[in-house]
């Protein structure tokens, strides 16, 4: 497996990376979990954006839910302009299929197509450090894989590891869910979990972030209030 050249992959959440040894270990596969509206996609996008901007790393944001134009418009309104970051690539499902579907136009399994496309992208660019998949639920819905999702997901993750990638996989928690993903096996197979939690206080909904799991990393297990403004994400330390 290729050796990643980055020491750590920071979340760029001010006040959080210091509590987890500087960030994620390169080559980790991490779930970014939370309910709808918890800013999962925004966090994952800003990690890819800032890694490309500050370290010239090659990052790839692959969306199976929103069109590329919609993503860039949404992030632009938040003050994030990926056009200024040439080593970051953003693609949606339609664009990805157009570039990497087979020549005969046959329907390939999406998990296989993603691995094939990423391998070719890394070869052409000469590197690929971070991949964001938005989201696992949408990827499985278009993949039309057989009932044994665990085997397919395990093989898919092994393929990503063979490419030497750090991967953020967004997964949505439904109301009342205790698991970080609707696929129970995810939490065992991945290396880490970043949990974005919505907490209601009266008529206000506050955002919190926690790191329930992160292999090869000394990390806090506390949850912290999370703020997002023009300077990005930051946590508010508890007294």
C-alpha positions as CSV (number, residue, x, y, z in Angstrom):
1,X,0.0,0.0,0.0
2,X,1.4,3.5,-0.9
3,X,2.7,5.4,2.1
4,X,0.9,8.7,2.6
5,X,3.2,11.7,2.9
6,X,1.1,13.7,5.4
7,X,1.8,13.4,9.1
8,X,-1.7,14.0,10.2
9,X,-5.0,15.0,8.6
10,X,-6.5,17.9,10.7
11,X,-10.2,18.6,10.9
12,X,-9.4,22.3,10.9
13,X,-11.9,22.7,13.7
14,X,-10.2,25.2,16.0
15,X,-9.7,23.8,19.5
16,X,-10.6,20.2,18.4
17,X,-7.4,19.0,16.6
18,X,-5.4,19.8,19.7
19,X,-7.6,17.3,21.6
20,X,-6.9,14.5,19.1
21,X,-3.1,14.5,18.6
22,X,-3.3,17.0,15.8
23,X,-5.9,15.1,13.7
24,X,-6.6,11.9,11.9
25,X,-3.9,9.4,10.9
26,X,-3.4,9.3,7.1
27,X,-5.0,6.3,5.5
28,X,-7.9,6.3,8.0
29,X,-11.5,5.7,7.0
30,X,-13.8,7.9,9.1
31,X,-17.5,8.2,9.3
32,X,-18.9,11.8,9.6
33,X,-22.3,11.0,11.2
34,X,-25.2,13.1,12.3
35,X,-28.8,14.0,11.7
36,X,-30.1,16.1,8.8
37,X,-29.0,19.7,9.3
38,X,-26.0,19.0,11.5
39,X,-23.5,20.4,8.9
40,X,-21.8,17.1,8.1
41,X,-21.3,17.9,4.5
42,X,-20.0,21.4,5.4
43,X,-17.5,20.0,7.8
44,X,-16.2,17.4,5.3
45,X,-16.0,19.9,2.5
46,X,-14.0,22.4,4.7
47,X,-11.6,19.7,5.7
48,X,-11.0,18.8,2.0
49,X,-10.8,22.5,1.1
50,X,-8.4,23.6,3.8
51,X,-6.2,20.6,3.3
52,X,-5.8,21.4,-0.4
53,X,-5.4,25.2,0.3
54,X,-2.9,25.0,3.1
55,X,-0.9,21.9,2.2
56,X,-1.4,21.6,-1.5
57,X,-2.8,18.1,-1.0
58,X,-5.0,16.5,-3.6
59,X,-8.5,16.2,-2.3
60,X,-11.6,14.8,-4.0
61,X,-15.3,15.5,-2.9
62,X,-17.6,13.0,-4.5
63,X,-21.3,13.7,-4.1
64,X,-24.1,11.1,-4.7
65,X,-26.8,13.5,-3.5
66,X,-26.3,17.0,-4.8
67,X,-25.2,18.4,-8.2
68,X,-21.8,19.9,-8.3
69,X,-23.2,23.4,-9.0
70,X,-25.5,23.2,-6.0
71,X,-22.6,22.2,-3.7
72,X,-20.4,25.0,-4.9
73,X,-23.2,27.5,-4.6
74,X,-24.0,26.4,-1.1
75,X,-20.3,26.5,0.0
76,X,-19.8,29.8,-1.7
77,X,-22.6,31.3,0.4
78,X,-20.7,30.1,3.5
79,X,-17.5,31.9,2.2
80,X,-15.8,28.8,0.8
81,X,-14.6,29.2,-2.8
82,X,-13.1,26.0,-4.1
83,X,-12.2,27.7,-7.4
84,X,-9.2,29.2,-5.5
85,X,-8.0,25.7,-4.6
86,X,-6.7,24.0,-7.8
87,X,-5.8,20.7,-6.0
88,X,-9.4,20.1,-4.9
89,X,-11.8,18.3,-7.2
90,X,-15.6,18.3,-6.8
91,X,-17.7,15.9,-8.8
92,X,-21.3,14.7,-8.6
93,X,-22.7,11.3,-9.6
94,X,-23.6,12.4,-13.2
95,X,-20.1,13.9,-13.9
96,X,-18.3,10.9,-12.4
97,X,-20.3,8.4,-14.5
98,X,-19.7,10.4,-17.6
99,X,-15.9,10.3,-17.1
100,X,-15.4,6.8,-15.7
101,X,-18.2,4.6,-17.0
102,X,-17.0,1.8,-19.3
103,X,-16.8,2.4,-23.1
104,X,-19.7,0.1,-23.9
105,X,-22.0,2.1,-21.6
106,X,-22.9,-0.9,-19.4
107,X,-24.1,-0.4,-15.9
108,X,-21.2,-1.1,-13.6
109,X,-21.4,-1.6,-9.9
110,X,-20.8,1.8,-8.4
111,X,-18.4,0.6,-5.7
112,X,-16.2,-0.9,-8.4
113,X,-16.6,2.2,-10.6
114,X,-15.5,4.5,-7.8
115,X,-12.4,2.5,-7.1
116,X,-11.5,2.4,-10.8
117,X,-12.1,6.1,-11.2
118,X,-10.1,7.1,-8.2
119,X,-7.2,4.9,-9.2
120,X,-7.1,6.5,-12.6
121,X,-7.4,10.0,-11.1
122,X,-4.6,9.4,-8.7
123,X,-2.4,8.1,-11.6
124,X,-3.1,11.1,-13.8
125,X,-2.7,13.7,-11.0
126,X,0.3,12.0,-9.4
127,X,-1.4,11.8,-6.0
128,X,-4.6,11.7,-4.0
129,X,-4.6,12.4,-0.3
130,X,-8.2,12.8,0.9
131,X,-11.6,11.5,-0.4
132,X,-15.0,12.6,0.8
133,X,-18.0,10.4,-0.1
134,X,-21.4,12.2,0.4
135,X,-23.0,10.0,1.4
136,X,-22.8,6.3,2.1
137,X,-26.6,5.9,2.1
138,X,-26.8,7.4,-1.4
139,X,-23.9,5.4,-2.6
140,X,-25.5,2.1,-1.6
141,X,-28.8,3.2,-3.1
142,X,-27.3,3.7,-6.6
143,X,-24.9,0.7,-6.3
144,X,-27.7,-1.9,-6.5
145,X,-25.4,-4.3,-4.7
146,X,-26.7,-7.6,-3.3
147,X,-28.2,-8.0,0.2
148,X,-24.8,-8.6,1.8
149,X,-23.8,-5.0,2.2
150,X,-21.1,-5.9,4.8
151,X,-19.1,-7.9,2.3
152,X,-19.4,-5.3,-0.4
153,X,-18.5,-2.5,2.0
154,X,-15.5,-4.4,3.4
155,X,-14.1,-5.0,-0.1
156,X,-14.7,-1.4,-1.0
157,X,-12.8,-0.2,2.0
158,X,-10.0,-2.5,1.3
159,X,-9.8,-1.1,-2.2
160,X,-9.7,2.4,-0.7
161,X,-6.9,1.4,1.7
162,X,-4.9,-0.1,-1.2
163,X,-5.1,3.3,-2.9
164,X,-3.6,4.8,0.3
165,X,-6.4,7.3,0.8
166,X,-7.8,9.0,3.9
167,X,-11.5,8.8,3.5
168,X,-14.4,10.8,5.1
169,X,-17.7,9.0,4.6
170,X,-20.8,11.0,5.4
171,X,-23.7,9.0,6.9
172,X,-27.1,10.3,8.1
173,X,-28.6,9.3,11.5
174,X,-32.4,9.1,11.6
175,X,-34.4,10.6,14.4
176,X,-34.2,8.4,17.4
177,X,-31.2,6.3,16.1
178,X,-28.6,5.3,18.5
179,X,-26.3,3.9,15.9
180,X,-24.0,6.2,13.9
181,X,-25.1,4.6,10.6
182,X,-28.1,2.6,9.4
183,X,-25.6,-0.1,8.4
184,X,-24.6,-1.5,11.8
185,X,-21.3,-3.0,10.6
186,X,-19.9,0.4,9.6
187,X,-18.9,1.4,13.0
188,X,-16.8,-1.7,13.4
189,X,-15.1,-1.6,10.0
190,X,-14.1,2.1,10.0
191,X,-11.2,3.6,11.8
192,X,-12.9,6.6,13.2
193,X,-16.2,8.4,13.8
194,X,-16.8,12.1,14.0
195,X,-20.3,12.7,15.4
196,X,-22.2,16.0,14.7
197,X,-25.0,16.2,17.3
198,X,-28.0,18.5,17.4
199,X,-29.1,19.5,20.9
200,X,-32.4,21.3,21.5
201,X,-32.4,23.8,24.4
202,X,-35.9,25.4,24.5
203,X,-36.5,27.0,21.2
204,X,-32.9,26.9,20.2
205,X,-31.0,24.0,18.5
206,X,-27.3,23.9,19.3
207,X,-24.6,22.0,17.5
208,X,-22.1,19.8,19.2
209,X,-19.2,17.6,18.0
210,X,-17.6,14.5,19.5
211,X,-15.0,11.9,18.5
212,X,-16.4,8.5,19.8
213,X,-13.7,6.6,17.9
214,X,-10.4,7.3,16.3
215,X,-7.8,4.5,15.9
216,X,-4.1,5.3,16.5
217,X,-5.0,8.6,18.1
218,X,-5.2,9.8,21.7
219,X,-8.5,11.7,21.5
220,X,-11.0,13.2,23.9
221,X,-14.3,11.5,24.2
222,X,-16.1,14.6,25.4
223,X,-18.6,16.5,23.3
224,X,-18.1,20.2,22.7
225,X,-20.4,23.0,21.5
226,X,-19.5,23.7,17.8
227,X,-19.6,27.1,16.2
228,X,-19.4,28.0,12.5
229,X,-18.8,31.5,11.3
230,X,-16.8,33.5,8.8
231,X,-13.5,32.1,10.3
232,X,-14.7,28.5,10.0
233,X,-15.5,25.8,12.6
234,X,-14.4,26.1,16.3
235,X,-15.3,24.3,19.5
236,X,-16.1,26.0,22.7
237,X,-14.1,24.4,25.5
238,X,-16.1,23.3,28.5
239,X,-15.3,24.9,31.9
